[in-house]
Amino acid sequence: MAIYRMLAKITQYISEAVLRIFGPNDDAYPIIGVQPFTGEPFKEGMADVW
């Protein structure tokens, strides 16, 4: 009986992971379109600073 419970838990664990990966997207991001870039452009001379 313990083997049956262990196999059931393993199966449930794997099936939940598969459903999470391949299921519908549950992100609640608003659909706002493309946002303009407001940062600083990359400068070639700054690569040596890091």
N, C-alpha and C positions, 0 to 999 in steps of 0.2 A: 504494500500500500504506500510506503514511503517513496518508492521509486516512481509510482504513478503521480504523486503530488509534485515530486521534483521535476519530472518531465512536463507536467502541466505548467509549472512556474516558468520553466525555461522556454516553453512554447509561447506562453503569454508575453514574456519579456521580449522575445525576438519579434513576435507579430506586432507588438506596440511600437517597436523601433521601426519596422518596415512601414507601418501606417504613418508614423511621424515623418519619415523621409519622403514617401511617395504620396502622401495624402494632400488634400487641398491646402493652399497657403492660408495661414491664420494670422498673418501680420496685419496690424491695424494702421498702416501708414496712409495718410491722406493722399488723394490723387491731386497733386497741385501742379504738375508739369515740370518742365526743365527750369532750374534756378540758375541765375547768372553767377559767374565766378567772381568772387569778391576778394580773393587772396592775392598774394604776391606771386608774380611769374618766376620761374626758375632762372637763376643766373649762373652762367658757367663758372665764374670765379668763386662762387660760394661752395663748390664741391670740395675744395681743399680745407675748408673750415672744419668739417666734420671729421 
